[in-house]
Amino acid sequence: MKLSGNTILITGGSSGIGLELSKRLIQNNNKVIICGRSQRKLNEAKKQLPELEIIQCDLSSKTECANLARWITTHHPNINVLINNAALVHKVDFLSTENIMEMAELEVETNFMAPIRLTYALYPHLQKNTNPKIINITSGLVYTPRVDYPFYNATKAALHSFTQVFRKKTKHSNVDTIEVMFPAVKTPWHNGNPPKIAIPTEKAVDDMLKGLEKGIPEIRIAGVKLLYQISRIAPKFAFKKVNSLQDAQ
Ligand SMILES: NC(=O)c1ccc[n+]([C@@H]2O[C@H](COP(=O)([O-])OP(=O)(O)OC[C@H]3O[C@@H](n4cnc5c(N)ncnc54)[C@H](OP(=O)(O)O)[C@@H]3O)[C@@H](O)[C@H]2O)c1
């Protein structure tokens, strides 16, 4: 992938990996647009990077996803890169947590349905532009779930599966579909308490950009490479290992 001259939408670009990506990509591209729920976080990102275009949007809402897609195609018709990055997680006990069903729905809508909705709405438009890409952000946990996340693993595994199918189905089109699987990364995701094994955000994004430049369709970052191999050869061991690493992602 050419990392210059693009018009890029990064969902959840106001924090962590999305914000770091915005910093890197804003330099040589036509436009970087980010969205998120919190207007305050979006304003802070804009203060740091005045060239950013920001738009407030709650992707867990079907209507807001549709509005975002409409706004993008109207105001940024040259969009050629969609990065489905926004997500959230609930680290809770399934059987003893109040409002657990609302949490499940919120994760499924945000982490899985929103990327599908944006892909469906923007694909016809992306196709018309030069070098179109859809980049889905997932996790090493697509290979081996972590037991204290009742829904997160499943939403990312579902997105992984959808990404594989979508890539195959659109292989004769000009749209490239890429997946980036991160290990634990030191971002606000961890609420100030990142696991010991977490890698710096800058390193995670460096590796992602290198993978994109090389044209790798499934980019496994750092420890995810090993987890992938182990989960194929010794799935029970991989499961045990992932769940023994305290606060591993
Ligand atoms: N950090 C890790 O250890 C790690 C590991 C593996 C994979 N990942 C993946 O990397 C991606 C980015 O994570 P991160 O670590 O950068 O997390 P982060 O710092 O918490 O950032 C998440 C971003 O998503 C936005 N967001 C969340 N829910 C949203 C919604 N309903 N609508 C719109 N925007 C929403 C947040 O903004 P608002 O809160 O303002 O909405 C924020 O900008 C995620 O897909 C995550 O699954 C992270």
The ligand as a MOL file (V3000), in Angstrom:
LIG
                    3D

  0  0  0     0  0            999 V3000
M  V30 BEGIN CTAB
M  V30 COUNTS 48 52 0 0 0
M  V30 BEGIN ATOM
M  V30 1 N -4.6730 -1.6420 23.1890 0
M  V30 2 C -4.5620 -2.9480 23.0490 0
M  V30 3 O -3.9580 -3.6490 23.8950 0
M  V30 4 C -5.1650 -3.6380 21.8470 0
M  V30 5 C -4.8210 -4.9690 21.5900 0
M  V30 6 C -5.3500 -5.6260 20.4920 0
M  V30 7 C -6.2320 -4.9620 19.6630 0
M  V30 8 N -6.5650 -3.6670 19.9230 0 CHG=1
M  V30 9 C -7.5210 -3.0100 19.0290 0
M  V30 10 O -7.0110 -1.7760 18.5800 0
M  V30 11 C -8.0870 -0.8710 18.3060 0
M  V30 12 C -7.8160 0.4590 18.9740 0
M  V30 13 O -7.6860 0.2630 20.3630 0
M  V30 14 P -6.9020 1.2780 21.3210 0
M  V30 15 O -6.0320 0.4650 22.1700 0
M  V30 16 O -6.3340 2.3840 20.5270 0 CHG=-1
M  V30 17 O -8.1320 1.7730 22.2310 0
M  V30 18 P -8.5480 3.2120 22.7860 0
M  V30 19 O -7.3470 4.0280 23.1020 0
M  V30 20 O -9.5350 2.9290 23.8660 0
M  V30 21 O -9.3060 3.8740 21.5540 0
M  V30 22 C -10.5490 3.4120 21.1230 0
M  V30 23 C -11.1430 4.4380 20.1690 0
M  V30 24 O -12.4260 3.9390 19.7180 0
M  V30 25 C -13.4090 4.9560 19.9200 0
M  V30 26 N -14.7120 4.3290 20.1310 0
M  V30 27 C -15.0560 3.3870 21.0550 0
M  V30 28 N -16.3590 3.0980 20.9530 0
M  V30 29 C -16.8450 3.8550 19.9280 0
M  V30 30 C -18.1340 4.0040 19.3480 0
M  V30 31 N -19.2090 3.3300 19.7920 0
M  V30 32 N -18.2920 4.8710 18.3160 0
M  V30 33 C -17.2240 5.5770 17.8600 0
M  V30 34 N -15.9880 5.4680 18.3660 0
M  V30 35 C -15.8090 4.6280 19.4000 0
M  V30 36 C -12.9000 5.7350 21.1430 0
M  V30 37 O -13.4220 7.0510 21.2250 0
M  V30 38 P -14.6980 7.3780 22.1760 0
M  V30 39 O -14.4810 6.6560 23.4600 0
M  V30 40 O -14.7140 8.8590 22.2900 0
M  V30 41 O -15.8670 6.8620 21.4200 0
M  V30 42 C -11.3930 5.7870 20.8150 0
M  V30 43 O -11.1290 6.8130 19.8950 0
M  V30 44 C -9.3550 -1.5780 18.7890 0
M  V30 45 O -9.9890 -2.1770 17.6770 0
M  V30 46 C -8.8380 -2.6720 19.7290 0
M  V30 47 O -9.6840 -3.7970 19.7600 0
M  V30 48 C -6.0550 -2.9860 21.0020 0
M  V30 END ATOM
M  V30 BEGIN BOND
M  V30 1 1 1 2
M  V30 2 2 2 3
M  V30 3 1 2 4
M  V30 4 1 4 5
M  V30 5 2 4 48
M  V30 6 2 5 6
M  V30 7 1 6 7
M  V30 8 2 7 8
M  V30 9 1 8 9
M  V30 10 1 8 48
M  V30 11 1 9 10
M  V30 12 1 9 46
M  V30 13 1 10 11
M  V30 14 1 11 12
M  V30 15 1 11 44
M  V30 16 1 12 13
M  V30 17 1 13 14
M  V30 18 2 14 15
M  V30 19 1 14 16
M  V30 20 1 14 17
M  V30 21 1 17 18
M  V30 22 2 18 19
M  V30 23 1 18 20
M  V30 24 1 18 21
M  V30 25 1 21 22
M  V30 26 1 22 23
M  V30 27 1 23 24
M  V30 28 1 23 42
M  V30 29 1 24 25
M  V30 30 1 25 26
M  V30 31 1 25 36
M  V30 32 1 26 27
M  V30 33 1 26 35
M  V30 34 2 27 28
M  V30 35 1 28 29
M  V30 36 1 29 30
M  V30 37 2 29 35
M  V30 38 1 30 31
M  V30 39 2 30 32
M  V30 40 1 32 33
M  V30 41 2 33 34
M  V30 42 1 34 35
M  V30 43 1 36 37
M  V30 44 1 36 42
M  V30 45 1 37 38
M  V30 46 2 38 39
M  V30 47 1 38 40
M  V30 48 1 38 41
M  V30 49 1 42 43
M  V30 50 1 44 45
M  V30 51 1 44 46
M  V30 52 1 46 47
M  V30 END BOND
M  V30 END CTAB
M  END
